[in-house]
């Protein structure tokens, strides 16, 4: 190996020869400092190094049986990861999932449903331990569950008698992690997230021979946003989908009810969540003349909200005193709120104010995700609750149940922590990219409309809870009624409305009703296949 000085001398000679080679410019050599001529050429920027890929935890595969509707179903539970890769085939992400598949079933005819929660940032813990899997954790029905121990029981409402189930944790949540060449920006955004789920589903179909199985997507909350874009994305990948379940939907964030302002004319959200406010008042017996039945009552309120009420709000400061008096009286009748309070809110009562105001005299706040739940107010003068009473009721049991079940019952052995959510990680890494197809405001209603038009046999089930302030049912119905598709395609949408909240399965009576509706819907969707 030559000495460092010898190497520099060689570079000087080479540099001078290059300059002398240039015809009429050779005279410049006399004016080029030797140090400059001898300077080493700039080195190219070092290539980005790929982060080390940790060893993969082996999948846990166990055998079980459950009796559903009098029939014993033997099934395999597989808890594991599928590795996503970039265009250079380098690993970028390990997505965690739990699949339940009936033993001995024909994969050509046996449906498979891919399920996931929302956020964006949530794992599938809630659906996994509360809805259609073979087990569920028991929580209070509209009441605080309290500390452990908790009961994890066989789920009599499981859909395993109808479909195989694959519960998927979103990127970096659960036991999934970004690895190797992956970066947060590759996954933390509307379109990036859809790409990841699309690749996961394709790789799952490859790995387990499910290409010709009937396929369903099931998303809750932001999971409905994902599903609307994902079904369109999968179709363009050549992957047909038979049906999509949209539970507690938000498809067009331009109609976002959480950011409504009484200043400037943003009136639509007040109309959208007034029926949910009325349902909440009905549940808590806060109405001056409480109707006997909920459903016709909320239908009446919804008709008022999107008709007379919205037209009155549109008049702004020009509203006549008589019309304002009429609106105030009706809101009082529908919510039980004092008329003076309604006037002080300029006829527009945000749901977070109703959460604190409805039962203020009792010193309690009601929930956002499910307004049946309540906790004592920390400050009885607050304008909104300090926390969501729904969280106080379910966070402990669900977090405990998912860890107990995966680690002890399914024997998935890892030193990783189960990330129930990754909201903090998303914010730390620059936040969620809300752009979709280049638009800064997320709106996937066009994706759903395109998917329904591309495949006129695609079926949709829209499930909604009356006591849901996160995604009020009136906004969902409005959005689905404005897809601008051929009128006959609207017949492919089936609606379900339940006496529960955002997470419909928290109320056992609603869970049973929902289960029966879905079984009928699956059967109708698969008829003749």
PyMOL commands that set and color helices and strands:
alter all, ss='L'
color gray80, all
select helices_A, chain A and resi 4-21+26-31+34-37+125-130+184-186+190-208+222-236+253-255+257-259+268-283+294-314+316-318+321-335+339-344+351-357+360-362+389-409+423-428+445-454+473-480+487-492+504-506+508-526
alter helices_A, ss='H'
color red, helices_A
select strands_A, chain A and resi 60-68+71-85+91-102+112-116+135-137+152-154+164-168+177-178+215-220+243-247+364-366+374-376+459-465+493-498
alter strands_A, ss='S'
color yellow, strands_A
deselect
rebuild
show_as cartoon
